[in-house]
């Protein structure tokens, strides 16, 4: 009897496992009973360059930039073979749990990284996982234009004001400061024509700032899955997931996009979460132990546990 075919395509478990490491662990367990392929995925946020490199290869480059608080930092970009150069906001101005200050965190370093890419055929800017809520003010101090036709992969589809309302607390803002940041973004008149675009609020409002320079904002997860060639057809089971599954998973995150495409193709999909706060509708959602120290072991065990359950239902 032929073995089942399975696809391990998780996103990263932030701060615990990269998407590539998570895919390898899942596939190790799945291979006890199935022929398993690995395809790490991402949504435009932290880890997107690694997912693109795992699937497409390309040449890594490094540039000296300022992080969100002006400290020197080496940030990578990825030159793909088709003439696209990809940069990631979290490479330049990442969220640093050791310093949370959304009032002084600047997006200037991303502007420096973009300025360093030269003149590619196309530029892909991946947004998410940043410390700033400055509406791209720092970036706009560095850039008055973009070096090439540009698409912006946004990890969330929210408007500008939601950069403060939904995400500034995780960047260190108190409830009172959330309101102050919301007011600050609303007063950025140069961004007003772009404030309601889906993705304008990505990465502390960088979506709106880049749109003001002529970039096209797109859903990051959908774009990344297209670029890496995700296709669930031909598999009996697709396994995806991330560190925390909650209401945002179905709103632009990579595992939600994977699950949606599997449903459309009639392929069974299982979604794991290190923590599951809100299961996905109509999709099998499986919690891990919740212990970051066990994450790799949990994923191997999950692959083993899914034995015999490969048929879609």
Secondary structure, 3 states (H helix, E strand, C coil): CCCEEEEECCCCECCCECHHHHHHHHHHHHCCCEEEEECCCCCCCCCHHHHHHHHHCCEEEEEEEECCCCCEEEEEEEECCCCEEEEEHHHHCECECCECCCCCCCCHHHHHHHHCCCCCCEEEEEECCECCCCCCHHHHHHCCCCCCEEEEEECCCCCCCHHHHCCCHHHCCCHHHHHHHHHHHHCCHHHHHHCCCCCCCHHHHHHHHHHHCCCEEEEHHHHHHHHHCCCCCCCCEEEEEEEEECCCCCCCCHHHHHHHHHHHHCCEEEEEEEEECCCCCCCEEEECCCCHHHHHHHHHHHHHHCCCCCCCC
